[in-house]
Amino acid sequence: MANNRSSNSLLVPQCNAALDQMKYEVAREIGVSIPQDGYYGMMATRDAGALGGNITRRLVQMAEMQLAGRASR
């Protein structure tokens, strides 16, 4: 069994920049400030959860739209 327990590795590493951009867009929309130094330890748990939840919601919407587009073909 691997010692690395992180399950949030990207399946497509090239999408890292797009996900970062989405993170900043969503944070701006919900009024959460992202630390410039990259340390999230001082961020409120509520804000981090809201940010992650909204990003997940947007990713699911995008996937549903792609699947709906394939189904209509």
C-alpha positions as a Markdown table, in Angstrom:
| # | Residue | x | y | z |
|---|---|---|---|---|
| 1 | Met | 0.0 | 0.0 | 0.0 |
| 2 | Ala | 1.3 | 3.4 | -0.9 |
| 3 | Asn | 2.3 | 5.9 | 1.8 |
| 4 | Asn | 0.9 | 8.8 | -0.1 |
| 5 | Arg | -2.8 | 9.0 | 1.0 |
| 6 | Ser | -3.6 | 12.0 | -1.2 |
| 7 | Ser | -6.5 | 11.2 | -3.5 |
| 8 | Asn | -6.7 | 14.6 | -5.2 |
| 9 | Ser | -4.1 | 14.1 | -7.9 |
| 10 | Leu | -5.1 | 15.4 | -11.3 |
| 11 | Leu | -5.9 | 12.9 | -14.0 |
| 12 | Val | -4.9 | 15.5 | -16.6 |
| 13 | Pro | -2.0 | 17.5 | -15.3 |
| 14 | Gln | -2.3 | 20.0 | -18.1 |
| 15 | Cys | -5.6 | 21.3 | -16.6 |
| 16 | Asn | -3.8 | 22.7 | -13.5 |
| 17 | Ala | -3.8 | 26.3 | -14.8 |
| 18 | Ala | -7.5 | 26.2 | -15.7 |
| 19 | Leu | -8.4 | 24.9 | -12.3 |
| 20 | Asp | -6.4 | 27.6 | -10.6 |
| 21 | Gln | -8.2 | 30.2 | -12.8 |
| 22 | Met | -11.5 | 28.7 | -11.8 |
| 23 | Lys | -10.5 | 28.8 | -8.1 |
| 24 | Tyr | -9.8 | 32.6 | -8.3 |
| 25 | Glu | -13.0 | 33.3 | -10.3 |
| 26 | Val | -15.2 | 31.4 | -7.8 |
| 27 | Ala | -13.5 | 33.0 | -4.9 |
| 28 | Arg | -14.1 | 36.4 | -6.3 |
| 29 | Glu | -17.8 | 35.6 | -7.0 |
| 30 | Ile | -18.5 | 34.4 | -3.4 |
| 31 | Gly | -16.3 | 37.1 | -1.8 |
| 32 | Val | -13.5 | 34.9 | -0.4 |
| 33 | Ser | -10.0 | 36.2 | -0.5 |
| 34 | Ile | -7.3 | 33.6 | -1.5 |
| 35 | Pro | -4.0 | 34.1 | 0.3 |
| 36 | Gln | -1.3 | 35.3 | -2.1 |
| 37 | Asp | 1.4 | 33.3 | -0.4 |
| 38 | Gly | -0.5 | 30.0 | -1.0 |
| 39 | Tyr | -0.8 | 29.2 | 2.7 |
| 40 | Tyr | -4.5 | 28.3 | 3.4 |
| 41 | Gly | -4.0 | 27.7 | 7.2 |
| 42 | Met | -5.4 | 31.1 | 8.1 |
| 43 | Met | -8.4 | 30.7 | 5.9 |
| 44 | Ala | -11.7 | 30.0 | 7.7 |
| 45 | Thr | -13.0 | 26.5 | 7.3 |
| 46 | Arg | -16.3 | 27.9 | 6.2 |
| 47 | Asp | -14.7 | 29.9 | 3.4 |
| 48 | Ala | -12.6 | 26.9 | 2.2 |
| 49 | Gly | -15.7 | 24.7 | 2.2 |
| 50 | Ala | -17.7 | 27.2 | 0.3 |
| 51 | Leu | -15.0 | 27.6 | -2.2 |
| 52 | Gly | -14.5 | 23.9 | -2.7 |
| 53 | Gly | -18.3 | 23.3 | -2.9 |
| 54 | Asn | -18.8 | 26.0 | -5.5 |
| 55 | Ile | -15.9 | 24.7 | -7.6 |
| 56 | Thr | -17.3 | 21.2 | -7.4 |
| 57 | Arg | -20.8 | 22.5 | -8.4 |
| 58 | Arg | -19.4 | 24.3 | -11.4 |
| 59 | Leu | -17.3 | 21.2 | -12.5 |
| 60 | Val | -20.4 | 19.0 | -12.3 |
| 61 | Gln | -22.4 | 21.5 | -14.3 |
| 62 | Met | -19.7 | 21.5 | -17.0 |
| 63 | Ala | -19.7 | 17.7 | -17.1 |
| 64 | Glu | -23.5 | 17.5 | -17.3 |
| 65 | Met | -23.5 | 20.0 | -20.2 |
| 66 | Gln | -20.9 | 17.9 | -22.1 |
| 67 | Leu | -22.8 | 14.7 | -21.5 |
| 68 | Ala | -26.1 | 16.4 | -22.6 |
| 69 | Gly | -24.3 | 17.6 | -25.8 |
| 70 | Arg | -23.1 | 14.1 | -26.6 |
| 71 | Ala | -26.5 | 12.6 | -26.0 |
| 72 | Ser | -28.2 | 15.0 | -28.4 |
| 73 | Arg | -26.0 | 13.9 | -31.3 |
